[in-house]
Amino acid sequence: MPKGMKQWGFWCLILIGMVSGNAQLGTLTKSRVSNGDVSLMTRLILPETPMAQKPPVVIIVHGSGRRGNWTTYRPLISRFSQQGMAVVFFDKRGTGASGGRFLKVTTETSKDVFDTLSDDVVAVAQWTKRQAGIDTTRIGVLGFSQGGWIAPLVACKSELIKFSIMISGPIYSLGHETLFSKLAGDAQGKELVDWEEINTKLRAFNADRGFDSEEYVTQLAIPSLWLFGEKDTSMPVTFSKQNLDTILARAPDRPFKYIVYPNANHSLYDVDTKERIPYGRDVRQWLLSELY
């Protein structure tokens, strides 16, 4: 797996360390959801103070790595719950309390693996639709890093998905990501990287691409938001923005928006202060403007 994809597991550890795992959550419902013969431990968290009488719901779509369980994501879940959203989280297959086998991703396997992982999310969305206390007309996906590849595919597969949010989500192929990781070396803030040259090489890339999220983003007609960190060294932010701008130029009526945080890294922490960017408030504001 490319270094850029591995880095999500590292930043999950940073996230846990910087935000207390004992943060309070609202009402919690646990269940097991089946996708074929795989049982997924799933949780619905209702906010104590919803943004509407019945809150919108975000289904978390995992980043890469094996840390796809409740313990890792709980601080992040708490932040979105505090913004008035209901959150649905399931342990990634092969991790935590979920069954199945953890699936490794390569360029060659990416289409099949992401197809399977997206089916897991669709199954969870179908379960979510049957739950009480939520606005079932406002179910969305919230994809992180690798989840930014999968979330648009989920939205294209299921009519239940009414909005999508991608945090450091790529709008290109896994082949592009592999090339970027090789060229940039997950530079970790090194100033010697020639980003313009890298973007030129990415644009000219014509080898095996594997799964390409741009294909599915092009098909999206639902409100969609991307959040990027300008100092991200795990994915080519400029390349993603250029691809998104091209899509919007062709279809300017698409309900798409992206926000770039100038000094943020892949996990949306300020690279100088090490403080988390308060992007949850931006997500809340966007949801209120798009869905209500």
Secondary structure, 3 states (H helix, E strand, C coil): CCHHHHHHHHHHHHHHHHCCCCCCCCCEEEEEEEECCEEEEEEEECCCCCCCCCCCEEEEECCCCCCCCHHHHHHHHHHHHHCCCEEEEECCCCCCCCCCCCCCCCCCCHHHHHHHHHHHHHHHHHHHHCCCCCCCCCEEEEEECCHHHHHHHHHHHCCCEEEEEEECCCCCEHHHHHHHHHHHCCCCCCCCCCHHHHHHHHHHCCCCCCCEHHHHHCCCCCCEEEEEECCCCCCCHHHHHHHHHHHHHHCCCCCEEEEEECCECCCCEECCCCCECCHHHHHHHHHHHHHC
